[in-house]
């Protein structure tokens, strides 16, 4: 894989990556640096050295009554990718939500449907998005299979400007192909004062359906990852570390070069 420094492609087009480890303040740390998160509510915990999908991760975030707010206000969503989008993460669900959100920046209130959400519809993973070609409505594509409670899954939602797709554990599960109304063109963002970009909640003007479970290695890209890219993200020990490998970052005021492993 090559990336932001030309060596590791996993970092190409990455606009945010949250490894979700460290202390509570470190839970919302964006290794790309664009969207640091602040804890909202109580019940956010950190578990260290966790087996996630057969790989040992340094830490994961356990959510129960809390979420991470990454940005708020009129530009909360409008600064996000608009032509193509990929969001990918590791998730464990303990309590299913009819309208669950792992990462979101949306409004879905009757005639006002904008933005995106990667989450759940009951006991199935889903990816929702609204574009200018979608007749003013959000499309939700939903996995045909139920997920198991308490089990880690890698879930990714992809939009390439003309087609949405949902991937689970590195494999394509569903696209818009069976629908009569397709999303196409630029993603529609709200631009409202009450917009919020968040990890751990289906969050809009009048809904806050917080994720009950754990999250790890959350990543966002301004490109549509290919199937091979999705598998590479799924297989990476840590997508944030793999993508940022050999780049300079700061630990406090001390610069250091990110290790490659």
ZAVORO-770982 format. One record per residue: x, y, z of N, C-alpha, C in turn. Coordinates in steps of 0.02 Angstrom, whole numbers, padded with zeros to 5 digits, always signed. Layout:
N
XYZXYZXYZ/...
//
This chain:
261
+00041-00060+00000+00000+00000+00000+00043+00063+00000/+00017+00117-00029+00051+00181-00028+00010+00231+00010/+00043+00284+00034+00007+00331+00075+00025+00403+00064/+00014+00445+00116+00020+00517+00110+00091+00537+00093/+00141+00498+00114+00210+00514+00098+00234+00476+00036/+00187+00444-00001+00205+00409-00062+00228+00338-00051/+00231+00317+00012+00256+00251+00028+00200+00203+00045/+00147+00228+00075+00093+00184+00099+00026+00210+00072/-00002+00176+00024-00062+00198-00010-00121+00205+00036/-00122+00171+00093-00179+00176+00138-00192+00248+00160/-00141+00290+00160-00150+00359+00181-00173+00406+00127/-00176+00383+00065-00196+00427+00009-00268+00449+00018/-00278+00514+00021-00345+00541+00028-00373+00538+00098/-00333+00518+00147-00358+00514+00215-00365+00583+00245/-00424+00600+00268-00437+00666+00297-00445+00664+00373/-00453+00604+00401-00457+00596+00473-00446+00524+00492/-00411+00513+00549-00401+00445+00573-00395+00447+00649/-00439+00411+00681-00444+00412+00754-00430+00341+00780/-00368+00328+00806-00352+00261+00829-00389+00241+00893/-00418+00291+00928-00460+00277+00987-00422+00242+01043/-00362+00265+01056-00326+00238+01113-00292+00295+01151/-00259+00279+01206-00233+00330+01250-00283+00345+01304/-00275+00402+01339-00322+00421+01392-00386+00446+01361/-00432+00472+01402-00496+00495+01375-00487+00553+01326/-00438+00598+01340-00426+00651+01292-00397+00623+01228/-00355+00570+01235-00325+00539+01177-00374+00499+01136/-00432+00483+01165-00482+00443+01129-00504+00477+01065/-00510+00544+01067-00533+00581+01009-00478+00611+00967/-00416+00591+00979-00359+00618+00942-00361+00597+00869/-00360+00646+00824-00358+00633+00752-00285+00635+00730/-00258+00579+00708-00188+00576+00690-00173+00616+00627/-00222+00629+00586-00212+00673+00528-00209+00746+00551/-00248+00761+00603-00245+00828+00634-00302+00874+00616/-00350+00852+00577-00404+00897+00555-00462+00902+00603/-00478+00847+00637-00540+00844+00676-00530+00812+00745/-00499+00848+00792-00493+00821+00859-00561+00817+00893/-00573+00764+00931-00639+00754+00962-00640+00772+01035/-00698+00797+01057-00710+00811+01127-00767+00767+01153/-00758+00740+01213-00808+00696+01241-00871+00735+01259/-00929+00708+01240-00994+00735+01259-01031+00682+01298/-01050+00697+01359-01085+00649+01402-01037+00608+01443/-01066+00564+01484-01026+00522+01528-01028+00450+01503/-00979+00411+01524-00981+00340+01507-00932+00319+01454/-00882+00361+01439-00831+00342+01390-00772+00311+01427/-00753+00251+01406-00698+00216+01437-00647+00192+01387/-00587+00178+01410-00533+00153+01367-00513+00084+01392/-00512+00037+01346-00486-00030+01361-00421-00039+01321/-00369-00062+01352-00304-00069+01319-00289-00142+01302/-00245-00151+01253-00223-00217+01231-00282-00264+01219/-00322-00248+01169-00383-00284+01154-00376-00322+01088/-00399-00384+01088-00401-00423+01026-00460-00400+00984/-00445-00369+00928-00496-00343+00883-00490-00380+00816/-00538-00423+00802-00537-00460+00740-00474-00502+00730/-00448-00528+00785-00389-00570+00782-00323-00533+00782/-00326-00466+00791-00266-00425+00793-00265-00386+00859/-00206-00383+00891-00200-00349+00955-00196-00274+00944/-00245-00236+00969-00246-00164+00963-00225-00132+01029/-00191-00075+01024-00166-00041+01084-00222-00020+01131/-00278+00000+01102-00334+00022+01144-00396+00030+01102/-00454+00027+01134-00519+00038+01101-00560+00083+01147/-00610+00116+01118-00655+00158+01157-00720+00120+01170/-00739+00115+01234-00803+00087+01254-00851+00145+01267/-00909+00143+01234-00957+00198+01238-01020+00174+01273/-01041+00212+01321-01105+00200+01356-01128+00267+01384/-01170+00303+01345-01194+00368+01367-01148+00425+01348/-01102+00414+01300-01057+00467+01278-01043+00460+01204/-01019+00514+01174-00996+00512+01105-00941+00564+01098/-00907+00564+01041-00854+00612+01027-00878+00663+00976/-00880+00726+00995-00899+00780+00949-00836+00805+00915/-00833+00799+00849-00774+00818+00811-00777+00890+00785/-00838+00913+00772-00846+00981+00746-00919+01000+00753/-00933+01066+00764-01002+01089+00771-01009+01157+00738/-01069+01169+00709-01084+01234+00679-01095+01229+00604/-01100+01287+00572-01119+01290+00501-01069+01254+00456/-01006+01250+00476-00956+01217+00434-00938+01147+00460/-00976+01122+00508-00961+01056+00537-00959+01002+00484/-01008+01004+00437-01012+00953+00385-00985+00977+00319/-00991+01042+00305-00974+01067+00239-00899+01062+00224/-00857+01054+00276-00785+01046+00264-00767+00973+00248/-00815+00928+00252-00802+00857+00240-00801+00844+00164/-00774+00786+00144-00772+00770+00072-00841+00774+00040/-00844+00800-00021-00909+00810-00054-00917+00771-00119/-00862+00752-00151-00867+00717-00215-00864+00641-00208/-00826+00618-00160-00820+00546-00145-00804+00539-00071/-00822+00482-00043-00815+00474+00030-00807+00400+00047/-00760+00385+00093-00756+00320+00124-00749+00330+00199/-00789+00293+00237-00780+00291+00310-00774+00218+00329/-00726+00203+00372-00712+00134+00390-00693+00131+00464/-00711+00076+00497-00697+00071+00569-00708-00001+00593/-00682-00014+00653-00697-00075+00689-00751-00060+00741/-00799-00105+00748-00855-00092+00794-00878-00157+00827/-00898-00150+00888-00931-00203+00926-00996-00175+00954/-01052-00206+00939-01118-00183+00962-01141-00225+01021/-01160-00192+01075-01187-00227+01133-01262-00221+01138/-01289-00165+01114-01361-00153+01116-01382-00121+01050/-01419-00156+01007-01436-00129+00941-01483-00069+00945/-01474-00023+00899-01517+00036+00893-01554+00032+00826/-01617+00054+00826-01654+00057+00763-01620+00106+00715/-01593+00161+00743-01557+00211+00705-01489+00221+00739/-01443+00175+00726-01378+00178+00760-01327+00216+00718/-01281+00250+00753-01229+00287+00718-01160+00274+00747/-01113+00254+00704-01043+00247+00724-01005+00311+00709/-01017+00340+00651-00990+00405+00632-01041+00438+00587/-01053+00503+00599-01107+00536+00562-01097+00611+00559/-01126+00641+00507-01136+00713+00502-01197+00720+00458/-01256+00727+00488-01318+00721+00449-01375+00761+00479/-01426+00770+00437-01493+00789+00458-01540+00742+00421/-01585+00711+00459-01634+00666+00429-01700+00678+00464/-01733+00733+00444-01794+00755+00479-01848+00771+00428/-01881+00718+00406-01936+00728+00358-01910+00751+00291/-01926+00814+00273-01904+00840+00208-01832+00863+00208/-01801+00867+00266-01732+00891+00272-01685+00831+00281/-01657+00807+00226-01615+00748+00227-01547+00765+00195/-01494+00764+00236-01429+00785+00212-01374+00746+00248/-01316+00740+00216-01257+00712+00249-01251+00637+00243/-01219+00606+00293-01206+00534+00292-01206+00506+00362/-01214+00441+00367-01206+00405+00430-01187+00332+00414/-01137+00308+00450-01120+00237+00449-01141+00209+00517/-01186+00160+00517-01211+00135+00581-01252+00072+00574/-01310+00072+00607-01353+00013+00606-01425+00032+00593/-01462-00015+00567-01535-00014+00567-01555-00078+00603/-01567-00071+00668-01582-00130+00708-01520-00174+00714/-01527-00236+00693-01472-00285+00700-01433-00295+00635/-01435-00244+00591-01399-00247+00529-01359-00183+00519/-01300-00190+00490-01259-00131+00476-01290-00093+00417/-01280-00026+00417-01308+00015+00364-01263+00074+00349/-01273+00102+00289-01237+00162+00267-01288+00207+00233/-01295+00268+00259-01343+00316+00231-01309+00377+00205/-01336+00405+00150-01304+00464+00119-01354+00500+00075/-01347+00567+00071-01388+00608+00027-01344+00647-00021/-01363+00649-00084-01326+00687-00135-01375+00729-00175/-01348+00773-00216-01391+00816-00257-01429+00777-00310/-01403+00718-00328-01439+00677-00377-01490+00630-00347/-01497+00632-00281-01542+00586-00246-01611+00611-00232/-01633+00663-00269-01702+00689-00263-01718+00713-00192/-01667+00739-00158-01679+00768-00092-01691+00718-00036/-01675+00655-00048-01686+00603+00001-01621+00566+00016/-01615+00542+00078-01559+00499+00095-01575+00428+00072/-01523+00393+00050-01528+00322+00036-01493+00284+00092/-01525+00232+00118-01494+00188+00166-01486+00119+00134/-01424+00097+00128-01413+00029+00106-01398-00013+00168/-01428-00071+00172-01429-00111+00233-01406-00182+00219/-01361-00206+00261-01336-00275+00254-01394-00324+00259/-01392-00375+00219-01444-00427+00221-01437-00473+00281/-01378-00473+00311-01364-00519+00367-01364-00481+00434/-01387-00515+00486-01382-00487+00553-01312-00494+00580/-01291-00444+00619-01227-00451+00655-01240-00483+00723/-01188-00510+00752-01192-00541+00819-01172-00490+00872/-01208-00486+00925-01192-00441+00980-01127-00464+01014/-01086-00414+01032-01024-00428+01069-00968-00454+01026/-00975-00451+00960-00923-00475+00913-00896-00415+00874/-00829-00414+00865-00797-00361+00826-00807-00372+00752/-00825-00318+00716-00832-00318+00644-00795-00257+00615/-00769-00265+00555-00744-00207+00519-00797-00187+00468/-00819-00124+00471-00873-00099+00429-00849-00037+00391/-00866-00034+00327-00846+00024+00285-00903+00043+00239/-00915+00108+00233-00962+00135+00185-00924+00175+00133/-00941+00165+00069-00905+00197+00014-00955+00231-00033/-00939+00293-00054-00978+00328-00105-00929+00355-00157/-00938+00336-00220-00891+00356-00272-00917+00411-00318/-00971+00444-00298-01001+00496-00338-01060+00473-00380/-01068+00406-00385-01124+00380-00423-01152+00315-00393/-01119+00288-00342-01142+00225-00313-01118+00219-00241/-01162+00195-00198-01146+00181-00129-01134+00106-00120/-01090+00089-00073-01079+00018-00058-01062+00010+00016/-01078-00049+00042-01066-00066+00112-01023-00129+00115/-00970-00127+00155-00923-00182+00160-00917-00204+00233/-00915-00269+00244-00907-00296+00311-00851-00347+00310/-00804-00338+00356-00746-00383+00362-00710-00391+00295/-00702-00334+00261-00663-00333+00199-00700-00355+00137/-00763-00375+00143-00801-00401+00086-00861-00356+00070/-00874-00348+00006-00932-00310-00017-00996-00347+00003/-01042-00312+00037-01104-00343+00058-01165-00318+00019/-01167-00252+00004-01227-00226-00029-01209-00161-00065/-01242-00148-00122-01237-00084-00157-01308-00059-00169/-01313-00002-00205-01378+00025-00223-01410-00009-00283/-01377-00060-00310-01397-00088-00374-01471-00109-00378/-01500-00128-00321-01569-00152-00322-01620-00096-00311/-01597-00033-00306-01642+00023-00292-01663+00057-00357/-01718+00094-00353-01742+00131-00411-01718+00204-00410/-01701+00231-00351-01673+00298-00344-01601+00292-00321/-01555+00318-00361-01484+00315-00345-01458+00382-00321/-01410+00380-00277-01374+00441-00259-01320+00453-00312/-01311+00517-00331-01260+00534-00379-01241+00607-00372/-01179+00623-00389-01156+00692-00386-01133+00711-00316/-01128+00776-00304-01101+00803-00242-01144+00784-00182/-01112+00767-00127-01147+00754-00064-01179+00818-00038/-01239+00814-00014-01275+00872+00013-01260+00878+00088/-01233+00935+00108-01220+00948+00179-01268+01002+00204/-01278+01003+00269-01328+01048+00298-01308+01121+00298/-01251+01137+00330-01231+01207+00337-01271+01243+00390/-01295+01206+00441-01335+01236+00494-01293+01248+00557/-01315+01294+00598-01279+01308+00661-01281+01247+00708/-01331+01204+00700-01338+01146+00744-01309+01082+00714/-01275+01086+00658-01241+01028+00630-01185+01005+00677/-01178+00938+00682-01123+00910+00722-01094+00849+00687/-01028+00848+00682-00991+00791+00655-00968+00751+00716/-00988+00686+00719-00978+00649+00780-00958+00577+00767/-00922+00550+00815-00908+00478+00818-00946+00450+00878/-00985+00397+00866-01020+00364+00920-01093+00383+00928/-01122+00414+00876-01193+00432+00882-01224+00445+00814/-01288+00429+00808-01330+00452+00753-01358+00518+00777/-01329+00574+00754-01338+00638+00786-01361+00690+00736/-01422+00715+00744-01445+00771+00704-01481+00821+00748/-01523+00864+00719-01553+00918+00757-01597+00894+00814/-01632+00837+00804-01678+00815+00856-01669+00742+00876/-01611+00712+00858-01598+00643+00877-01526+00634+00899/-01517+00594+00950-01450+00578+00975-01451+00504+00996/-01446+00459+00946-01447+00388+00960-01375+00364+00968/-01353+00361+01031-01283+00346+01044-01268+00272+01038/-01209+00258+01012-01187+00189+01003-01176+00156+01071/-01203+00097+01080-01191+00058+01141-01144+00001+01123/-01080+00010+01138-01030-00040+01121-00962-00007+01116/-00919-00034+01073-00850-00011+01068-00834+00008+00995/-00785+00053+00988-00761+00074+00923-00685+00077+00923/-00655+00066+00864-00583+00070+00859-00564+00087+00787/-00506+00118+00779-00477+00132+00713-00528+00160+00664/-00554+00219+00679-00602+00253+00635-00564+00295+00584/-00581+00288+00520-00546+00324+00468-00594+00353+00417/-00577+00412+00390-00616+00444+00337-00569+00464+00280/-00594+00453+00218-00556+00469+00158-00598+00511+00111/-00563+00553+00071-00599+00593+00021-00599+00559-00047/-00591+00494-00048-00593+00455-00109-00632+00391-00096/-00654+00359-00149-00689+00295-00143-00637+00240-00144/-00627+00208-00088-00579+00153-00084-00602+00095-00128/-00554+00065-00162-00569+00005-00202-00580-00054-00156/-00602-00109-00184-00611-00170-00145-00545-00193-00116/-00491-00187-00155-00425-00206-00130-00403-00160-00072/-00418-00095-00078-00403-00048-00025-00441-00066+00039/-00505-00082+00031-00546-00100+00089-00516-00161+00124/-00495-00210+00085-00464-00270+00115-00399-00252+00151/-00361-00205+00122-00299-00185+00153-00311-00149+00220/-00362-00106+00222-00381-00072+00284-00403-00123+00336/-00444-00171+00314-00468-00224+00358-00410-00265+00386/-00360-00279+00345-00305-00322+00364-00251-00286+00405/-00251-00219+00403-00198-00181+00438-00203-00190+00513/-00145-00196+00546-00145-00200+00619-00174-00137+00649/-00160-00080+00618-00190-00016+00636-00189+00028+00575/-00247+00046+00548-00249+00085+00487-00217+00153+00497/-00226+00183+00556-00197+00248+00569-00121+00244+00568/-00093+00194+00602-00020+00186+00602+00006+00168+00533/-00029+00123+00498-00007+00103+00432-00008+00162+00384/-00059+00203+00387-00066+00260+00342-00017+00315+00357/-00003+00327+00421+00040+00381+00442+00112+00360+00451/+00127+00298+00434+00194+00269+00443+00248+00314+00414/+00299+00327+00455+00359+00365+00435+00345+00440+00427/+00288+00464+00451+00275+00535+00449+00289+00567+00516/+00301+00633+00516+00316+00669+00577+00251+00689+00613/+00249+00676+00678+00194+00697+00721+00224+00724+00785/+00181+00749+00829+00204+00775+00893+00172+00738+00950/+00211+00722+01000+00187+00696+01064+00198+00751+01114/+00144+00788+01130+00152+00850+01168+00188+00900+01124/+00246+00926+01146+00285+00973+01106+00345+00939+01074/+00349+00873+01080+00407+00836+01054+00390+00803+00987/+00425+00822+00933+00412+00790+00869+00443+00720+00866/+00410+00675+00831+00438+00609+00821+00412+00580+00756/+00448+00533+00728+00428+00502+00666+00388+00439+00682/+00328+00433+00653+00285+00376+00668+00318+00311+00646/+00314+00260+00687+00347+00197+00670+00308+00160+00616/+00341+00116+00582+00309+00072+00532+00312+00001+00560/+00256-00034+00556+00256-00102+00581+00208-00145+00541/
//
